[in-house]
């Protein structure tokens, strides 16, 4: 699960901020002159990051299946 903090860092990678309990209403920007992130932008970014994670997991599962199909053992796969 992607947190609000992860999404903020994805959208504003060079910023510093405080966020209590991942609550957007508690955000305090430390970096000066930062354009705040909207809740709508964060929702979109969270969906995008979750999709990326899902795609990475699907690729990993596919790769593992292909390695097993080639005859590699679980121990051999884990050593890669």
Buried (B, 14 or more C-beta within 10 A) or exposed (E): EBEBBBBBBBBBEEBEBEBEEEEBEEBEBEEEEBEEBEEEBBEEBBEBBEEEEEEEEEEEEEEBEEBEEEEBEEEEEEEE
